[in-house]
């Protein structure tokens, strides 16, 4: 992976890359047709380079991975989800100020592990009756 590339996730590699990651993770849920996603992408890429030694950044296209989106309650794009020890601890939705995204990463580094120890997260059940 070059310094500029962010790995594109899918349902097959999600567990290995996000849920079993030792480092904190930030995932950008997006669609190709989302103008706000395109607006936020340069900042997401910039922060992935800035924090590359401490946080892992990934992208996932909702059109290709609807199961993951449903599991984590992603309803709009872009959605930025922050994970610590495989658990979601924070999210930001929409065309936010880029400084809020950066602040979210910094707060995750500062408080993420503490936060995950105080939160119980139960993934929603996905079945034909929901």
Secondary structure, DSSP 4 states (H G I P E B T S, - for coil): --TT--EEE-TTTHIIIIIT-SSEEEEEEE-TT-HHHHHHHHHHHHHHHHTTTTEEEEEEETTT-HHHHHHTT--SSSEEEEEETTEEEEEEESS--HHHHHHHHHHHHHHHHHHHTT----PPP-STT-
